[in-house]
Structure formats: structure tokens, C-alpha cells
Amino acid sequence: MKFLITILQDEDGMFIAECPVIPGCVSQGKTEKEAIANIQEAIKECLEVRAEKGMPLTVITREVEVSV
């Protein structure tokens, strides 16, 4: 399965990775590469837990337009 992730660098220099379609699925790493590897593992674990609990694997996401 393929998932979109977000990556940002915090004020301490850590890279924070999140999978927006899986609530609470967040990880981090000292490098962007490490953060990506860690979020891949986190996604796998989150999906396993959600499946065991009978929860939907992902949530619905939509694109909206906002005028600024």
C-alpha cells in the first residue's frame, strides 16, 4: 500500500513525519531518511493495531480551496 506522508523539521532539528490518513500515526528521525524509515514502520504498526481492534484502517481526506 502507498501512503502520503508529511515531513517537517522542528526547532530542534528533528524531522517529524506524519501519515495524515491514519490518526495519531507520527514518527521522527535525526535525518529525513531516518524519519521516512521510522514512519514506514509506524504505519505498519498502526494498521495492525487498527485491524486488530476492528477500526477503519484510514480516515477520509478531502482537498479544499481556501482564499488568502
BALUM-845580 format. One record per residue: residue number from 1; x, y, z of N, C-alpha, C, O in turn. Coordinates in pm, 1 decimal. Layout:
+-----+----------+----------+----------+----------+----------+----------+----------+----------+----------+----------+----------+----------+
| pos |      n_X |      n_Y |      n_Z |     ca_X |     ca_Y |     ca_Z |      c_X |      c_Y |      c_Z |      o_X |      o_Y |      o_Z |
+-----+----------+----------+----------+----------+----------+----------+----------+----------+----------+----------+----------+----------+
| NUM |        X |        Y |        Z |        X |        Y |        Z |        X |        Y |        Z |        X |        Y |        Z |
...
+-----+----------+----------+----------+----------+----------+----------+----------+----------+----------+----------+----------+----------+
END
This chain:
+-----+----------+----------+----------+----------+----------+----------+----------+----------+----------+----------+----------+----------+
| pos |      n_X |      n_Y |      n_Z |     ca_X |     ca_Y |     ca_Z |      c_X |      c_Y |      c_Z |      o_X |      o_Y |      o_Z |
+-----+----------+----------+----------+----------+----------+----------+----------+----------+----------+----------+----------+----------+
|   1 |     84.9 |   -117.7 |      0.0 |      0.0 |      0.0 |      0.0 |     89.5 |    124.1 |      0.0 |    199.8 |    122.6 |     54.5 |
|   2 |     40.7 |    229.6 |    -61.1 |    114.4 |    355.6 |    -63.5 |     36.4 |    459.2 |     16.6 |    -86.5 |    464.6 |     10.5 |
|   3 |    109.9 |    541.7 |     92.4 |     50.0 |    646.0 |    174.0 |    126.1 |    776.2 |    154.2 |    248.3 |    776.2 |    139.4 |
|   4 |     53.4 |    886.4 |    154.1 |    117.4 |   1017.0 |    155.5 |    160.3 |   1047.3 |    298.2 |     88.9 |   1015.7 |    393.4 |
|   5 |    277.4 |   1108.8 |    312.7 |    323.9 |   1149.7 |    444.5 |    363.8 |   1296.1 |    438.4 |    389.3 |   1350.3 |    330.8 |
|   6 |    368.9 |   1359.0 |    553.8 |    423.3 |   1494.0 |    563.2 |    550.6 |   1486.1 |    646.0 |    562.3 |   1404.3 |    737.3 |
|   7 |    645.5 |   1572.3 |    612.7 |    771.0 |   1578.8 |    687.2 |    802.4 |   1724.9 |    713.0 |    799.0 |   1807.4 |    621.7 |
|   8 |    833.0 |   1756.0 |    837.8 |    876.6 |   1890.7 |    870.9 |    991.6 |   1882.1 |    969.0 |   1005.3 |   1784.3 |   1042.6 |
|   9 |   1073.4 |   1984.8 |    969.3 |   1186.8 |   1988.5 |   1061.6 |   1149.7 |   2082.2 |   1175.5 |   1112.6 |   2197.2 |   1152.1 |
|  10 |   1159.5 |   2032.8 |   1299.8 |   1121.9 |   2115.5 |   1414.0 |   1236.5 |   2206.6 |   1456.8 |   1344.5 |   2204.2 |   1397.8 |
|  11 |   1211.7 |   2286.9 |   1560.1 |   1309.6 |   2385.5 |   1606.2 |   1437.1 |   2322.9 |   1662.3 |   1539.6 |   2390.1 |   1673.7 |
|  12 |   1430.7 |   2194.1 |   1697.4 |   1548.8 |   2123.9 |   1748.2 |   1624.9 |   2050.5 |   1638.1 |   1726.0 |   1985.7 |   1664.8 |
|  13 |   1576.6 |   2060.8 |   1515.2 |   1642.9 |   1996.1 |   1402.9 |   1594.3 |   1855.9 |   1372.0 |   1639.7 |   1795.0 |   1275.2 |
|  14 |   1502.2 |   1803.1 |   1452.9 |   1447.5 |   1669.0 |   1427.3 |   1348.1 |   1676.0 |   1311.4 |   1279.7 |   1776.7 |   1293.0 |
|  15 |   1341.1 |   1569.0 |   1234.4 |   1245.6 |   1558.3 |   1125.7 |   1124.4 |   1481.2 |   1176.4 |   1136.8 |   1367.9 |   1222.9 |
|  16 |   1007.5 |   1543.2 |   1167.0 |    882.4 |   1484.5 |   1213.6 |    804.5 |   1437.9 |   1090.9 |    778.6 |   1516.0 |    999.4 |
|  17 |    767.7 |   1310.8 |   1089.8 |    691.0 |   1253.5 |    979.1 |    554.2 |   1210.9 |   1030.2 |    541.1 |   1157.1 |   1140.2 |
|  18 |    452.6 |   1236.0 |    948.1 |    316.1 |   1202.2 |    986.9 |    241.7 |   1147.1 |    866.5 |    264.3 |   1189.3 |    753.0 |
|  19 |    153.3 |   1052.7 |    892.7 |     65.5 |    998.3 |    789.0 |    -75.1 |   1049.9 |    817.6 |   -144.8 |    994.7 |    902.8 |
|  20 |   -117.9 |   1155.1 |    747.6 |   -245.2 |   1221.3 |    780.2 |   -369.4 |   1132.8 |    773.8 |   -467.3 |   1160.4 |    843.1 |
|  21 |   -368.0 |   1027.6 |    692.6 |   -488.3 |    944.1 |    680.4 |   -500.6 |    840.5 |    790.6 |   -601.2 |    770.0 |    798.5 |
|  22 |   -397.9 |    830.3 |    876.9 |   -403.9 |    738.0 |    990.9 |   -389.8 |    821.8 |   1118.0 |   -279.0 |    863.2 |   1152.1 |
|  23 |   -500.1 |    847.3 |   1188.5 |   -494.8 |    932.0 |   1307.1 |   -390.1 |    885.8 |   1408.2 |   -386.4 |    768.9 |   1446.7 |
|  24 |   -304.9 |    979.7 |   1450.7 |   -204.7 |    950.7 |   1552.3 |    -80.0 |    883.5 |   1501.1 |      7.5 |    849.4 |   1580.7 |
|  25 |    -68.2 |    862.8 |   1371.6 |     47.8 |    794.2 |   1315.5 |    158.0 |    895.9 |   1285.5 |    160.4 |    958.7 |   1179.7 |
|  26 |    248.5 |    909.9 |   1381.6 |    355.5 |   1009.0 |   1374.7 |    485.7 |    942.7 |   1418.2 |    486.0 |    856.0 |   1505.6 |
|  27 |    596.0 |    984.1 |   1356.9 |    727.3 |    937.0 |   1398.1 |    828.1 |   1047.9 |   1373.2 |    791.9 |   1156.6 |   1328.1 |
|  28 |    953.4 |   1020.6 |   1402.2 |   1055.9 |   1122.8 |   1383.3 |   1190.1 |   1056.6 |   1356.3 |   1204.4 |    934.8 |   1367.3 |
|  29 |   1287.8 |   1138.7 |   1320.7 |   1423.1 |   1089.9 |   1299.2 |   1520.9 |   1205.5 |   1298.7 |   1481.9 |   1321.0 |   1281.9 |
|  30 |   1647.0 |   1174.3 |   1317.1 |   1751.0 |   1277.2 |   1316.0 |   1775.7 |   1328.6 |   1175.1 |   1822.4 |   1441.0 |   1156.5 |
|  31 |   1744.1 |   1245.4 |   1075.1 |   1756.6 |   1284.5 |    935.2 |   1623.2 |   1258.2 |    866.2 |   1538.6 |   1185.5 |    918.4 |
|  32 |   1605.3 |   1317.6 |    749.2 |   1482.9 |   1294.0 |    673.6 |   1471.4 |   1145.4 |    637.2 |   1363.1 |   1087.2 |    644.2 |
|  33 |   1582.8 |   1085.6 |    598.7 |   1584.4 |    943.0 |    562.8 |   1542.4 |    856.3 |    681.2 |   1465.1 |    761.9 |    665.2 |
|  34 |   1593.3 |    888.4 |    799.5 |   1557.0 |    812.7 |    919.1 |   1409.5 |    832.0 |    952.8 |   1341.9 |    736.8 |    992.0 |
|  35 |   1359.4 |    953.8 |    938.0 |   1217.8 |    980.6 |    965.6 |   1128.1 |    901.1 |    871.1 |   1023.8 |    850.1 |    912.1 |
|  36 |   1168.4 |    890.8 |    745.7 |   1088.9 |    814.2 |    648.5 |   1087.8 |    666.0 |    685.8 |    982.5 |    602.4 |    683.1 |
|  37 |   1203.3 |    611.1 |    720.2 |   1208.8 |    470.9 |    761.6 |   1123.4 |    447.8 |    885.6 |   1053.9 |    346.7 |    895.8 |
|  38 |   1128.7 |    541.7 |    979.9 |   1052.2 |    527.1 |   1103.6 |    902.1 |    538.5 |   1079.4 |    824.5 |    465.8 |   1141.4 |
|  39 |    859.5 |    628.5 |    990.2 |    715.3 |    641.6 |    965.3 |    664.1 |    520.1 |    889.1 |    548.4 |    481.7 |    905.8 |
|  40 |    747.8 |    458.9 |    805.7 |    704.7 |    336.1 |    738.0 |    674.2 |    227.4 |    840.6 |    573.7 |    157.3 |    828.7 |
|  41 |    758.5 |    213.1 |    939.4 |    735.8 |    114.4 |   1045.5 |    612.6 |    152.7 |   1128.8 |    532.4 |     66.7 |   1165.2 |
|  42 |    598.7 |    280.9 |   1158.2 |    483.8 |    327.4 |   1236.8 |    353.3 |    301.4 |   1162.2 |    254.4 |    260.4 |   1223.0 |
|  43 |    352.2 |    324.4 |   1032.6 |    231.5 |    298.9 |    952.5 |    193.9 |    151.1 |    962.0 |     78.0 |    116.7 |    985.2 |
|  44 |    291.8 |     66.0 |    944.3 |    265.9 |    -78.7 |    952.6 |    206.4 |   -114.4 |   1088.0 |    107.0 |   -186.8 |   1094.9 |
|  45 |    265.9 |    -64.6 |   1195.4 |    216.9 |    -95.5 |   1329.9 |     78.8 |    -35.9 |   1355.1 |     -6.8 |   -101.0 |   1415.1 |
|  46 |     56.6 |     86.6 |   1310.2 |    -75.5 |    148.9 |   1328.4 |   -183.5 |     69.5 |   1255.8 |   -291.6 |     47.5 |   1310.3 |
|  47 |   -154.8 |     26.6 |   1133.4 |   -252.5 |    -51.5 |   1057.2 |   -282.7 |   -183.9 |   1125.6 |   -398.0 |   -226.9 |   1128.7 |
|  48 |   -180.7 |   -249.2 |   1180.5 |   -201.4 |   -375.7 |   1251.4 |   -290.6 |   -356.9 |   1372.8 |   -382.1 |   -436.1 |   1395.6 |
|  49 |   -265.0 |   -252.8 |   1451.0 |   -345.0 |   -226.0 |   1570.8 |   -488.2 |   -192.8 |   1533.5 |   -582.4 |   -243.2 |   1594.8 |
|  50 |   -504.8 |   -107.1 |   1432.1 |   -640.1 |    -68.9 |   1390.7 |   -717.0 |   -190.3 |   1339.4 |   -836.6 |   -202.7 |   1365.8 |
|  51 |   -651.1 |   -279.4 |   1267.3 |   -716.7 |   -400.6 |   1216.5 |   -756.7 |   -491.8 |   1332.4 |   -867.3 |   -545.8 |   1333.4 |
|  52 |   -667.5 |   -509.2 |   1429.8 |   -697.7 |   -593.9 |   1546.2 |   -818.0 |   -542.6 |   1623.6 |   -895.9 |   -621.3 |   1677.4 |
|  53 |   -833.3 |   -410.0 |   1629.3 |   -943.6 |   -350.2 |   1704.8 |  -1069.7 |   -332.0 |   1620.8 |  -1170.6 |   -282.1 |   1670.5 |
|  54 |  -1064.6 |   -371.8 |   1495.1 |  -1181.0 |   -358.9 |   1407.8 |  -1209.5 |   -216.3 |   1366.5 |  -1321.7 |   -183.8 |   1327.7 |
|  55 |  -1109.1 |   -131.2 |   1374.6 |  -1124.9 |      9.6 |   1337.3 |  -1098.1 |     26.0 |   1188.0 |  -1026.5 |    -54.7 |   1128.8 |
|  56 |  -1155.3 |    130.6 |   1126.2 |  -1120.0 |    158.0 |    986.7 |   -969.1 |    182.2 |    978.0 |   -910.9 |    244.2 |   1067.0 |
|  57 |   -906.8 |    134.2 |    872.4 |   -762.3 |    149.9 |    861.2 |   -721.3 |    295.2 |    839.5 |   -617.7 |    338.6 |    889.9 |
|  58 |   -800.5 |    369.3 |    765.9 |   -768.2 |    509.4 |    738.3 |   -893.9 |    594.8 |    753.6 |  -1004.7 |    542.8 |    766.7 |
|  59 |   -875.2 |    724.2 |    751.9 |   -988.1 |    817.6 |    753.8 |   -997.6 |    885.0 |    617.5 |   -902.7 |    882.2 |    539.1 |
|  60 |  -1110.0 |    944.1 |    590.5 |  -1131.1 |   1011.9 |    463.1 |  -1059.6 |   1146.4 |    464.5 |  -1067.4 |   1221.0 |    562.1 |
|  61 |   -991.2 |   1176.1 |    357.1 |   -931.1 |   1309.0 |    340.8 |   -990.4 |   1373.2 |    217.3 |  -1027.5 |   1305.8 |    121.3 |
|  62 |   -998.3 |   1503.4 |    221.9 |  -1051.8 |   1580.3 |    108.2 |   -960.9 |   1700.1 |     83.9 |   -890.4 |   1746.4 |    173.5 |
|  63 |   -964.6 |   1747.5 |    -37.0 |   -893.2 |   1870.6 |    -71.9 |   -995.1 |   1983.1 |    -74.5 |  -1101.5 |   1970.2 |   -135.0 |
|  64 |   -962.0 |   2093.8 |     -8.5 |  -1049.1 |   2210.8 |     -9.4 |   -968.3 |   2331.2 |    -55.2 |   -846.0 |   2334.3 |    -41.7 |
|  65 |  -1037.7 |   2429.5 |   -109.2 |   -972.1 |   2552.3 |   -152.8 |  -1001.5 |   2663.7 |    -53.4 |  -1115.3 |   2680.5 |     -9.7 |
|  66 |   -899.7 |   2738.5 |    -18.4 |   -914.6 |   2848.2 |     75.1 |   -851.7 |   2972.7 |     12.4 |   -737.2 |   2968.6 |    -32.5 |
|  67 |   -925.6 |   3081.8 |      9.5 |   -872.3 |   3207.1 |    -42.8 |   -795.7 |   3280.0 |     67.4 |   -843.2 |   3292.5 |    180.2 |
|  68 |   -678.1 |   3327.1 |     32.8 |   -596.2 |   3400.6 |    130.4 |   -571.1 |   3539.8 |     78.3 |   -504.2 |   3619.3 |    144.4 |
+-----+----------+----------+----------+----------+----------+----------+----------+----------+----------+----------+----------+----------+
END
